[in-house]
């Protein structure tokens, strides 16, 4: 029996590779002879670089940079054959790098992404895939722009710092100092978010609260991004504020789009590079999952992308999550056989995150036992002496 394990990361609990390993342990507790095929996935957020580097046989280049609050961290750029570089903004300015009590959305900037981009350019990459998600920032990409050589100027022509609390002063954006190597590279945004930059569906309103923004700050941030993007669009000669994905990663999408980047659903990029379609073909079961699952999972999240592959191949799929919202029942109408929460017992968030791998292993084992008991599918454990039907 062959089971494909294609989870995303469980944010702040385990990486996609760790999740796949936990799933494999759960499978082997019930079906010790089963063949598990781990295919760690991502959708543009945390884990995108690792997933693509593993799929393409590349290597990781460590890059000194800063987090969203300007503190030193070490990021990484994946370098793959054919002149491809892969990076994810979460490696530098990810929300997971800033403790909840330290998060300050009005001071956080995306400046730490610029050294990653410059490292990709220095490596001679002709194509750069940017995993766009999981940031702690809401600066409209102001920090990135300044880090790449642009200048934010006020009405008097003086520099404006790229912090959200100062962006209301921006009167012009000067792009003349941008790194000239950007002209010779194709930048592709791997992004599951389709939000515009501004308004009720934009970066500040939708993602600001999870970064610590109060209702009043959300209004301030949206006004600041309006000021910034107006000047940026004038400088770039293109309108980006309403483009799908402009609101991704606190508005980093808008900055990259203004510089000529293109956007593609992140899970599609990883599915293609990882060869997931080939792995799923002929499999008996697919397991996927991520930290939280709800109806919005269908809007380009990793489990939905994996399910689309499984559905085309006619292979049943089960999703696991640390938190399963009641609205996740919608997934059952889109190819999922089941959506399973992994939490066991009561405890605080920190305990649940620490116990994530063990809980996922247990949930997978329990699910397979129930599927065997129900005997509702034609999957067979062909690695035993008997023809035991399991789901």
C-alpha positions, -999 to 999 in steps of 0.1 A, spaced: 0 0 0 13 35 -9 3 66 9 14 101 -2 20 125 27 17 161 14 11 185 43 19 222 47 36 234 78 16 237 110 25 273 118 46 278 149 44 240 156 61 220 129 75 224 94 60 206 65 88 180 66 82 174 103 45 171 97 51 145 69 74 126 93 48 126 120 22 114 95 45 85 85 49 75 121 11 74 125 7 53 94 33 28 104 17 24 138 -13 9 120 2 -3 87 38 -12 94 43 -25 58 29 6 40 50 27 18 49 63 27 59 90 2 66 123 19 61 154 -3 63 184 20 42 212 5 37 250 8 16 277 -7 40 306 -6 43 310 31 66 293 56 83 263 41 82 273 4 119 276 0 126 242 17 99 225 -4 111 238 -37 148 233 -30 140 197 -20 120 191 -51 145 206 -75 177 194 -60 190 228 -51 210 242 -21 203 267 6 224 299 9 223 315 43 218 353 43 223 377 72 193 400 74 168 415 99 134 406 112 103 429 110 116 449 140 151 453 127 168 427 148 195 405 133 183 371 119 196 346 94 174 340 64 180 317 34 178 317 -4 173 285 -23 195 282 -54 183 256 -79 196 245 -113 187 266 -143 193 299 -126 163 297 -103 163 313 -69 136 308 -42 130 328 -12 102 335 12 95 367 30 86 348 62 123 337 65 132 373 73 101 392 84 78 363 93 53 366 121 67 335 137 100 353 143 84 379 166 69 368 199 33 379 203 42 403 231 68 420 209 47 425 178 43 462 168 25 465 134 31 503 133 69 499 135 74 466 116 89 469 82 98 446 53 134 458 50 147 424 58 134 409 26 157 431 5 190 413 15 173 380 3 165 395 -30 200 410 -34 215 376 -26 194 360 -54 206 387 -78 242 383 -67 240 346 -75 231 355 -111 196 341 -109 174 348 -140 142 338 -122 133 345 -86 103 328 -70 92 347 -39 70 329 -13 47 357 -3 30 351 30 33 349 67 48 383 73 46 404 105 45 435 85 19 459 71 41 485 54 30 480 18 65 469 9 81 502 19 110 486 37 117 463 7 117 493 -17 141 513 4 163 482 9 165 478 -29 176 514 -34 143 533 -37 137 565 -17 105 576 0 103 614 1 80 639 18 67 671 3 99 689 11 120 662 -6 133 648 26 135 610 33 107 593 51 115 561 71 97 530 58 77 525 89 39 523 87 35 551 113 55 575 90 40 565 56 13 592 57 41 617 50 51 601 17 46 625 -12 68 608 -38 87 576 -44 121 578 -62 129 546 -80 160 559 -98 183 542 -73 168 507 -76 193 479 -80 199 477 -118 201 439 -117 163 439 -111 158 447 -148 173 414 -159 154 390 -136 119 377 -138 102 377 -103 73 354 -97 52 357 -66 40 324 -52 10 336 -33 -23 321 -21 -38 355 -12 -59 373 -38 -67 404 -16 -62 439 -30 -41 463 -11 -68 486 3 -103 486 17 -124 461 36 -108 431 18 -73 446 18 -40 440 37 -48 461 68 -84 450 73 -80 413 67 -45 406 80 -38 435 103 -57 420 133 -35 388 134 -5 411 135 -18 430 165 -35 459 148 -64 475 167 -95 488 148 -81 523 150 -47 512 138 -63 494 109 -79 526 97 -46 544 101 -27 517 82 -51 516 53 -48 554 50 -10 552 51 -10 525 24 -32 546 2 -7 574 4 22 551 -3 7 533 -32 -5 565 -49 31 578 -49 44 543 -59 21 539 -88 30 574 -101 67 565 -100 63 530 -115 38 540 -142 14 512 -134 -17 507 -112 -13 478 -87 -35 486 -57 -64 464 -70 -44 436 -85 -51 402 -69 -24 396 -43 -14 432 -39 -25 429 -2 -5 398 4 22 399 31 11 433 44 12 449 10 45 434 -1 26 421 -31 18 456 -43 55 466 -41 67 436 -60 40 441 -86 49 477 -90 85 465 -98 72 442 -126 67 409 -108 39 385 -118 18 365 -94 8 328 -94 -10 307 -68 18 295 -45 5 259 -42 5 255 -80 42 265 -81 51 239 -54 28 212 -68 45 215 -102 81 217 -89 76 188 -64 61 165 -90 31 159 -68 9 148 -96 33 120 -105 36 109 -68 -1 107 -64 -8 88 -96 -15 52 -85 -14 59 -48 -40 44 -24 -44 74 -1 -33 110 3 -29 128 36 -25 165 38 -30 193 64 -19 225 80 -24 245 112 -59 256 107 -86 246 82 -119 264 74 -140 273 44 -113 297 32 -89 268 28 -106 263 -6 -93 297 -17 -58 285 -28 -45 270 5 -22 239 3 -48 213 13 -71 225 -15 -43 223 -40 -33 188 -29 -69 178 -30 -73 190 -66 -44 167 -76 -58 138 -57 -93 143 -71 -80 143 -107 -62 110 -99 -92 94 -82 -73 90 -49 -91 96 -16 -77 124 6 -79 132 43 -69 165 58 -56 171 94 -54 204 112 -46 218 146 -79 238 144 -109 228 124 -135 255 120 -172 244 116 -171 259 82 -145 233 71 -174 210 63 -174 228 30 -143 208 21 -163 176 20 -180 189 -11 -146 194 -28 -130 160 -28 -120 155 9 -131 122 25 -126 137 60 -112 167 79 -97 156 112 -86 178 142 -55 167 159 -58 183 193 -61 160 223 -74 172 257 -74 207 271 -44 229 274 -30 263 264 -18 273 230 19 268 238 12 233 250 -8 225 219 19 238 196 46 219 214 26 187 212 18 191 175 39 163 161 27 138 186 -9 149 182 -7 146 144 9 111 147 -19 100 170 -46 115 148 -33 98 117 -31 64 134 -66 68 149 -80 78 115 -65 48 98 -78 25 125 -113 39 120 -110 36 82 -100 -1 86 -128 -7 110 -153 8 86 -139 -10 56 -156 15 33 -129 16 6 -110 -7 -16 -75 2 -3 -55 -28 7 -25 -33 28 -6 -53 2 25 -56 24 9 -82 47 2 -119 40 -36 -113 41 -57 -91 19 -70 -68 47 -93 -41 35 -87 -7 50 -106 24 39 
